[in-house]
Structure formats: C-alpha cells, structure tokens
Amino acid sequence: MALHYLDGFPERFRKAVATATAPFARLGKHPRFRVETVPQGTNVVKLHVKGADAAKYQAAPRGRGVSVRAPQGESAFTLGVNETLNRRPAEEMARAVIEALPD
C-alpha cells in the first residue's frame, strides 16, 4: 500500500509545503497566535496560542476539520505539514483555527 502512494509524493509534498505558508503567515499575524518554525528544514511548526486553555482548545479546531496534536506545555501545539493540506483551501484552514479560539 505504501508503495502505491510513493509515486508522486515529492510533488504532492512540495505543494503541501507551499500551501502551508499562507495559513501559517495569517496565523502569525493574528494577535493571539505565534508561529515558530523549527530549524533544520523539518515539516513541523509550533503554534503558540495566547489566552486559551490548551487542552480545551485542542478539540475546537478538530470540530472544524483541522487536527491539532496534543499540546506541548500550556499554550503550544505542533502542526505538521503533510499531504492533507492539499485537500482544503489554505484560507479555510486558517479561518478554522482562528474561529476555534475562545472569546
């Protein structure tokens, strides 16, 4: 099964990386988020959320179709770039993460 999806993976992953730049940039401009890139060319970024209980916030984006890994500490999450980013418009993903913020 894995070999079936290997064909074309580099192109699909390059597209996912390009797609990820827009929502990460939008989140980085929002006053309640800080996006921290991880050095050495990894496909992971840390999303810091201000003014939200991390454990409660984790479930909120999932209800909008965006998976967020378990929190690291009180306010940081890791977000991975993968092929699923090619399935939805970048703006829609950023909006889902922003709208999941508690008031």
DSSP file (Angstrom, degrees, kcal/mol; ACC not computed):
  #  RESIDUE AA STRUCTURE BP1 BP2  ACC     N-H-->O    O-->H-N    N-H-->O    O-->H-N    TCO  KAPPA ALPHA  PHI   PSI    X-CA   Y-CA   Z-CA
    1    1 A M     >        0   0    0      0, 0.0     4,-1.2     0, 0.0     3,-0.4   0.000 360.0 360.0 360.0 -43.7    0.0    0.0    0.0
    2    2 A A  H  >  +     0   0    0      1,-0.2     4,-0.9     2,-0.2     3,-0.3   0.883 360.0  55.2 -62.3 -37.9    2.8    2.4    0.9
    3    3 A L  H  > S+     0   0    0      1,-0.2     4,-0.9     2,-0.2     3,-0.3   0.841 100.6  60.5 -64.7 -31.7    4.5    1.9   -2.4
    4    4 A H  H  4 S+     0   0    0     -3,-0.4     3,-0.4     1,-0.2    -1,-0.2   0.909 109.7  40.9 -60.4 -42.5    1.3    2.9   -4.2
    5    5 A Y  H  < S+     0   0    0     -4,-1.2    -1,-0.2    -3,-0.3    -2,-0.2   0.555  98.2  77.8 -84.8  -9.1    1.3    6.3   -2.6
    6    6 A L  H >< S+     0   0    0     -4,-0.9     3,-2.1    -3,-0.3     2,-0.3   0.866  71.6  92.2 -67.7 -35.8    5.1    6.8   -3.0
    7    7 A D  T 3< S+     0   0    0     -4,-0.9    -4,-0.0    -3,-0.4     0, 0.0  -0.450 104.0   4.8 -63.5 120.9    4.6    7.6   -6.7
    8    8 A G  T 3> S+     0   0    0     -2,-0.3     4,-2.2     3,-0.0    -1,-0.3   0.437  90.6 128.6  85.8   1.0    4.3   11.4   -7.0
    9    9 A F  H <>  +     0   0    0     -3,-2.1     4,-3.0     1,-0.2     5,-0.3   0.911  66.5  55.4 -58.4 -46.0    5.0   12.0   -3.3
   10   10 A P  H  > S+     0   0    0      0, 0.0     4,-2.3     0, 0.0    -1,-0.2   0.905 111.1  45.2 -56.3 -40.9    7.7   14.6   -3.7
   11   11 A E  H  > S+     0   0    0     -3,-0.2     4,-2.1     2,-0.2    -2,-0.2   0.921 114.5  47.9 -67.4 -43.4    5.5   16.8   -5.9
   12   12 A R  H  X S+     0   0    0     -4,-2.2     4,-2.0     1,-0.2    -1,-0.2   0.886 113.2  48.3 -65.6 -37.8    2.5   16.4   -3.6
   13   13 A F  H  X S+     0   0    0     -4,-3.0     4,-2.5     2,-0.2    -1,-0.2   0.907 109.0  52.7 -70.1 -40.3    4.6   17.3   -0.5
   14   14 A R  H  X S+     0   0    0     -4,-2.3     4,-2.2    -5,-0.3    -2,-0.2   0.905 110.0  49.6 -58.6 -41.2    6.1   20.3   -2.3
   15   15 A K  H  X S+     0   0    0     -4,-2.1     4,-2.6     2,-0.2    -1,-0.2   0.903 109.4  51.4 -64.3 -41.3    2.6   21.5   -3.0
   16   16 A A  H  X S+     0   0    0     -4,-2.0     4,-2.2     2,-0.2    -2,-0.2   0.894 109.0  50.4 -63.8 -40.2    1.6   21.0    0.7
   17   17 A V  H  X S+     0   0    0     -4,-2.5     4,-1.0     2,-0.2    -1,-0.2   0.922 112.3  47.2 -63.3 -43.7    4.6   23.0    1.9
   18   18 A A  H >X S+     0   0    0     -4,-2.2     4,-0.6     1,-0.2     3,-0.5   0.904 112.1  50.3 -64.3 -40.9    3.7   25.8   -0.5
   19   19 A T  H >< S+     0   0    0     -4,-2.6     3,-0.7     1,-0.2    -1,-0.2   0.867 105.1  58.5 -63.7 -37.3    0.0   25.6    0.7
   20   20 A A  H 3X S+     0   0    0     -4,-2.2     4,-2.1     1,-0.2     5,-0.3   0.760  90.2  71.3 -67.2 -25.7    1.1   25.8    4.3
   21   21 A T  H <X S+     0   0    0     -4,-1.0     4,-2.2    -3,-0.5    -1,-0.2   0.885  95.3  52.2 -62.4 -38.0    2.9   29.1    4.0
   22   22 A A  H <X S+     0   0    0     -3,-0.7     4,-2.4    -4,-0.6    -1,-0.2   0.957 112.9  40.3 -66.5 -52.2   -0.4   31.1    3.6
   23   23 A P  H  > S+     0   0    0      0, 0.0     4,-2.6     0, 0.0     5,-0.2   0.893 116.0  51.7 -66.8 -34.8   -2.3   29.8    6.7
   24   24 A F  H  X S+     0   0    0     -4,-2.1     4,-2.3     2,-0.2    -2,-0.2   0.909 110.9  48.6 -65.0 -39.7    0.9   29.9    8.8
   25   25 A A  H  X S+     0   0    0     -4,-2.2     4,-1.1    -5,-0.3    -1,-0.2   0.917 111.9  48.7 -65.4 -42.5    1.5   33.5    7.8
   26   26 A R  H >X S+     0   0    0     -4,-2.4     4,-0.8     1,-0.2     3,-0.6   0.931 112.6  47.6 -63.6 -44.2   -2.1   34.5    8.5
   27   27 A L  H >< S+     0   0    0     -4,-2.6     3,-0.9     1,-0.2     6,-0.3   0.900 107.5  57.0 -62.9 -39.3   -1.9   32.9   11.9
   28   28 A G  H 3< S+     0   0    0     -4,-2.3    -1,-0.2     1,-0.2    -2,-0.2   0.756 106.0  50.4 -63.8 -24.2    1.4   34.5   12.6
   29   29 A K  H << S+     0   0    0     -4,-1.1    -1,-0.2    -3,-0.6    -2,-0.2   0.613  88.7  98.9 -87.3 -14.1   -0.2   38.0   12.0
   30   30 A H  S X< S-     0   0    0     -3,-0.9     3,-1.5    -4,-0.8    -3,-0.0  -0.543  78.8-130.0 -75.1 138.3   -3.1   37.2   14.4
   31   31 A P  T 3  S+     0   0    0      0, 0.0    -1,-0.1     0, 0.0    -4,-0.0   0.687 104.3  50.7 -64.8 -17.3   -2.6   38.8   17.9
   32   32 A R  T 3  S+     0   0    0     -5,-0.1    18,-3.0    17,-0.1     2,-0.3   0.395 104.7  64.6-102.6   4.7   -3.4   35.6   19.7
   33   33 A F  E <   -A   49   0A   0     -3,-1.5     2,-0.4    -6,-0.3    16,-0.2  -0.930  51.9-171.6-125.7 150.9   -1.0   33.3   17.7
   34   34 A R  E     -A   48   0A   0     14,-1.8    14,-3.1    -2,-0.3     2,-0.6  -0.971  14.3-152.8-135.8 125.9    2.7   33.0   17.3
   35   35 A V  E     -A   47   0A   0     -2,-0.4     2,-0.6    12,-0.2    12,-0.2  -0.875  10.2-168.1-101.8 124.5    4.1   30.6   14.7
   36   36 A E  E     -A   46   0A   0     10,-3.1    10,-3.0    -2,-0.6     2,-0.2  -0.948  11.5-144.8-115.5 116.5    7.5   29.3   15.5
   37   37 A T  E     -A   45   0A   0     -2,-0.6     8,-0.2     8,-0.2     6,-0.1  -0.503  16.7-126.7 -76.9 150.5    9.4   27.4   12.7
   38   38 A V     >  -     0   0    0      6,-1.0     4,-0.8    -2,-0.2     3,-0.3  -0.861  29.4-120.9 -98.7 126.2   11.6   24.5   13.7
   39   39 A P  T  4 S+     0   0    0      0, 0.0     3,-0.3     0, 0.0    -1,-0.1  -0.054  84.8  51.0 -64.0 167.3   15.1   24.8   12.4
   40   40 A Q  T  4 S-     0   0    0      1,-0.2    -2,-0.0     2,-0.1     0, 0.0   0.726 120.1 -73.8  77.5  27.0   16.9   22.3   10.2
   41   41 A G  T  4 S+     0   0    0     -3,-0.3    -1,-0.2     1,-0.1     2,-0.0   0.777  78.2 160.0  70.1  29.2   14.2   22.0    7.5
   42   42 A T     <  -     0   0    0     -4,-0.8    -1,-0.1    -3,-0.3    -4,-0.1  -0.306  48.3-125.6 -78.7 168.5   11.6   20.0    9.3
   43   43 A N  S    S+     0   0    0     -6,-0.1    38,-3.1    38,-0.1     2,-0.4   0.120  81.7  93.5 -98.1  20.1    8.0   19.8    8.3
   44   44 A V  E     - B   0  80A   0     36,-0.2    -6,-1.0    -6,-0.1     2,-0.3  -0.920  48.3-177.5-118.2 138.5    6.8   20.8   11.8
   45   45 A V  E     -AB  37  79A   0     34,-2.5    34,-3.1    -2,-0.4     2,-0.5  -0.923  24.5-126.2-124.1 156.5    6.0   24.3   13.2
   46   46 A K  E     -AB  36  78A   0    -10,-3.0   -10,-3.1    -2,-0.3     2,-0.6  -0.890  16.9-155.8-102.4 133.1    4.9   25.2   16.7
   47   47 A L  E     -AB  35  77A   0     30,-3.5    30,-2.2    -2,-0.5     2,-0.5  -0.940   5.7-160.5-109.3 116.4    1.7   27.2   17.2
   48   48 A H  E     -AB  34  76A   0    -14,-3.1   -14,-1.8    -2,-0.6     2,-0.5  -0.848   6.0-159.7 -97.5 128.8    1.6   29.2   20.3
   49   49 A V  E     -A   33   0A   0     26,-3.0     3,-0.5    -2,-0.5     2,-0.4  -0.938   5.0-148.9-113.7 126.1   -1.9   30.2   21.4
   50   50 A K  S    S+     0   0    0    -18,-3.0     3,-0.1    -2,-0.5    25,-0.0  -0.758  74.2   8.6 -96.0 137.2   -2.4   33.1   23.8
   51   51 A G  S    S+     0   0    0     -2,-0.4     2,-0.4     1,-0.2    -1,-0.2   0.796 100.4 106.5  72.6  30.4   -5.4   33.3   26.2
   52   52 A A  S    S-     0   0    0     -3,-0.5     2,-0.6    22,-0.1    -1,-0.2  -1.000  74.6-115.9-140.7 141.4   -6.7   29.8   25.7
   53   53 A D     >  -     0   0    0     -2,-0.4     4,-3.0     1,-0.2     3,-0.3  -0.668  30.0-145.7 -71.7 116.9   -6.6   26.6   27.8
   54   54 A A  H  > S+     0   0    0     20,-0.9     4,-2.0    -2,-0.6    -1,-0.2   0.878  93.9  51.6 -58.5 -43.5   -4.5   24.3   25.6
   55   55 A A  H  > S+     0   0    0      1,-0.2     4,-0.6     2,-0.2    -1,-0.2   0.895 116.0  41.4 -63.1 -39.4   -6.3   21.1   26.5
   56   56 A K  H >> S+     0   0    0     -3,-0.3     4,-0.8     1,-0.2     3,-0.7   0.890 113.0  53.7 -74.3 -39.0   -9.7   22.6   25.7
   57   57 A Y  H >< S+     0   0    0     -4,-3.0     3,-0.7     1,-0.2    -2,-0.2   0.843  94.1  71.0 -65.4 -33.0   -8.5   24.4   22.6
   58   58 A Q  H 3X S+     0   0    0     -4,-2.0     4,-0.7     1,-0.3    10,-0.4   0.858 100.1  45.9 -54.0 -39.5   -7.1   21.3   21.0
   59   59 A A  H <X S+     0   0    0     -3,-0.7     4,-1.4    -4,-0.6    -1,-0.3   0.775  98.6  72.5 -76.3 -26.0  -10.6   19.9   20.4
   60   60 A A  H << S+     0   0    0     -4,-0.8     3,-0.4    -3,-0.7     4,-0.4   0.916  97.6  43.9 -62.6 -48.7  -12.0   23.1   18.9
   61   61 A P  H >4>S+     0   0    0      0, 0.0     5,-2.3     0, 0.0     3,-1.7   0.859 106.7  63.0 -64.7 -31.1  -10.2   23.1   15.5
   62   62 A R  H ><5S+     0   0    0     -4,-0.7     3,-1.9     1,-0.3    -2,-0.2   0.887  96.0  58.5 -60.1 -36.9  -10.9   19.4   15.1
   63   63 A G  T 3<5S+     0   0    0     -4,-1.4    -1,-0.3    -3,-0.4    -3,-0.1   0.657 107.1  48.9 -65.0 -13.9  -14.6   20.2   15.1
   64   64 A R  T < 5S-     0   0    0     -3,-1.7    -1,-0.3    -4,-0.4    -2,-0.2   0.175 129.3 -95.5-109.3  13.8  -13.9   22.4   12.1
   65   65 A G  T < 5S+     0   0    0     -3,-1.9     2,-0.5     1,-0.2    -3,-0.2   0.654  89.7 115.6  85.4  16.8  -11.9   19.7   10.3
   66   66 A V      < -     0   0    0     -5,-2.3     2,-0.4    -6,-0.1    -2,-0.2  -0.974  55.4-143.5-121.8 119.7   -8.4   20.6   11.4
   67   67 A S        -     0   0    0     -2,-0.5     2,-0.4    -5,-0.1    -8,-0.1  -0.651  15.4-172.4 -83.6 133.6   -6.4   18.2   13.5
   68   68 A V        -     0   0    0     -2,-0.4    11,-0.1   -10,-0.4    -6,-0.1  -0.995  22.4-125.2-124.4 128.1   -4.1   19.7   16.2
   69   69 A R        -     0   0    0      9,-1.0     3,-0.1    -2,-0.4    10,-0.0  -0.121  46.7 -69.2 -65.1 167.5   -1.8   17.5   18.1
   70   70 A A        -     0   0    0      1,-0.1     8,-0.4     7,-0.1    -1,-0.2  -0.256  65.9 -94.8 -56.5 144.2   -1.8   17.3   21.9
   71   71 A P        -     0   0    0      0, 0.0     2,-0.7     0, 0.0     6,-0.2  -0.241  23.8-142.3 -64.7 150.5   -0.5   20.5   23.5
   72   72 A Q  B  > S-C   76   0A   0      4,-4.0     4,-0.8    -3,-0.1     3,-0.5  -0.929  72.8 -32.1-109.6 102.8    3.2   20.9   24.5
   73   73 A G  T  4 S-     0   0    0     -2,-0.7   -19,-0.0     1,-0.2     0, 0.0  -0.497 110.0 -38.3  82.7-156.6    3.0   22.8   27.7
   74   74 A E  T  4 S+     0   0    0     -2,-0.2   -20,-0.9     1,-0.1    -1,-0.2   0.746 133.3   4.9 -80.9 -24.3    0.4   25.4   28.5
   75   75 A S  T  4 S+     0   0    0     -3,-0.5   -26,-3.0   -22,-0.1     2,-0.4   0.319  99.1  97.7-147.9  14.7    0.0   27.0   25.1
   76   76 A A  E  <  +BC  48  72A   0     -4,-0.8    -4,-4.0   -28,-0.2     2,-0.3  -0.898  37.3 179.6-118.0 141.5    2.0   25.4   22.3
   77   77 A F  E     -B   47   0A   0    -30,-2.2   -30,-3.5    -2,-0.4     2,-0.5  -0.949  24.6-128.1-129.3 151.0    1.0   22.9   19.7
   78   78 A T  E     -B   46   0A   0     -8,-0.4    -9,-1.0    -2,-0.3     2,-0.5  -0.869  20.5-164.3 -99.2 137.1    2.9   21.2   16.9
   79   79 A L  E     -B   45   0A   0    -34,-3.1   -34,-2.5    -2,-0.5     2,-0.4  -0.978   7.9-150.3-118.8 131.2    1.5   21.4   13.4
   80   80 A G  E     -B   44   0A   0     -2,-0.5     2,-0.6   -36,-0.2   -36,-0.2  -0.827  10.5-133.1-104.6 139.8    2.8   19.1   10.7
   81   81 A V        +     0   0    0    -38,-3.1     2,-0.3    -2,-0.4   -64,-0.1  -0.794  46.3 144.2 -86.0 123.4    2.9   19.8    7.0
   82   82 A N    >   -     0   0    0     -2,-0.6     3,-1.9   -66,-0.1     4,-0.2  -0.896  64.5 -81.0-149.7 179.5    1.6   16.8    5.1
   83   83 A E  G >  S+     0   0    0      1,-0.3     3,-2.0    -2,-0.3     4,-0.2   0.691 112.2  77.5 -63.1 -20.3   -0.4   16.0    2.1
   84   84 A T  G >  S+     0   0    0      1,-0.3     3,-1.7     2,-0.2     4,-0.3   0.755  80.1  72.2 -63.4 -20.8   -3.7   16.6    3.8
   85   85 A L  G X  S+     0   0    0     -3,-1.9     3,-0.6     1,-0.3    -1,-0.3   0.701  86.9  65.1 -65.3 -17.9   -3.1   20.3    3.3
   86   86 A N  G <  S+     0   0    0     -3,-2.0    -1,-0.3     1,-0.2    -2,-0.2   0.535  89.7  68.2 -79.9  -5.4   -3.7   19.8   -0.4
   87   87 A R  G <  S+     0   0    0     -3,-1.7    -1,-0.2    -4,-0.2    -2,-0.2   0.671 101.9  36.1 -90.4 -17.9   -7.4   18.9    0.3
   88   88 A R  S <  S-     0   0    0     -3,-0.6    -1,-0.1    -4,-0.3     2,-0.1  -0.951  91.6 -92.9-134.9 152.6   -8.7   22.3    1.5
   89   89 A P     >  -     0   0    0      0, 0.0     4,-1.7     0, 0.0     3,-0.3  -0.390  34.7-126.4 -62.6 142.3   -8.1   25.9    0.6
   90   90 A A  H  > S+     0   0    0      1,-0.2     4,-2.3     2,-0.2     5,-0.2   0.884 108.8  54.7 -58.3 -42.1   -5.4   27.5    2.8
   91   91 A E  H  > S+     0   0    0      1,-0.2     4,-2.5     2,-0.2    -1,-0.2   0.879 105.4  53.3 -61.1 -38.8   -7.7   30.3    3.8
   92   92 A E  H  > S+     0   0    0     -3,-0.3     4,-2.0     2,-0.2    -1,-0.2   0.892 108.7  49.3 -63.8 -40.5  -10.3   27.9    5.0
   93   93 A M  H  X S+     0   0    0     -4,-1.7     4,-1.8     2,-0.2    -2,-0.2   0.932 112.1  47.3 -66.2 -45.4   -7.8   26.1    7.2
   94   94 A A  H  X S+     0   0    0     -4,-2.3     4,-2.3     1,-0.2    -2,-0.2   0.921 111.4  51.6 -61.8 -43.2   -6.5   29.3    8.8
   95   95 A R  H  X S+     0   0    0     -4,-2.5     4,-3.0     1,-0.2    -1,-0.2   0.888 107.0  53.6 -61.2 -39.9  -10.1   30.5    9.4
   96   96 A A  H  X S+     0   0    0     -4,-2.0     4,-0.9     1,-0.2    -1,-0.2   0.896 110.4  46.5 -62.5 -40.6  -11.0   27.2   11.1
   97   97 A V  H  < S+     0   0    0     -4,-1.8     4,-0.3     2,-0.2    -2,-0.2   0.897 115.7  45.7 -69.1 -40.8   -8.1   27.6   13.6
   98   98 A I  H >< S+     0   0    0     -4,-2.3     3,-1.7     1,-0.2    -2,-0.2   0.927 110.7  51.7 -68.1 -45.1   -8.9   31.2   14.3
   99   99 A E  H 3< S+     0   0    0     -4,-3.0    -1,-0.2     1,-0.3    -2,-0.2   0.702  99.3  66.6 -67.2 -18.0  -12.6   30.7   14.7
  100  100 A A  T 3< S+     0   0    0     -4,-0.9    -1,-0.3    -5,-0.2    -2,-0.2   0.604  76.9 110.4 -77.6 -10.8  -11.8   27.9   17.2
  101  101 A L  S <  S-     0   0    0     -3,-1.7     2,-0.1    -4,-0.3   -49,-0.1  -0.377  73.1-120.6 -63.6 139.0  -10.4   30.4   19.7
  102  102 A P              0   0    0      0, 0.0    -1,-0.1     0, 0.0    -2,-0.1  -0.463 360.0 360.0 -74.4 155.9  -12.5   31.0   22.8
  103  103 A D              0   0    0     -2,-0.1   -51,-0.1   -51,-0.0    -2,-0.1   0.492 360.0 360.0 -67.3 360.0  -13.7   34.5   23.4
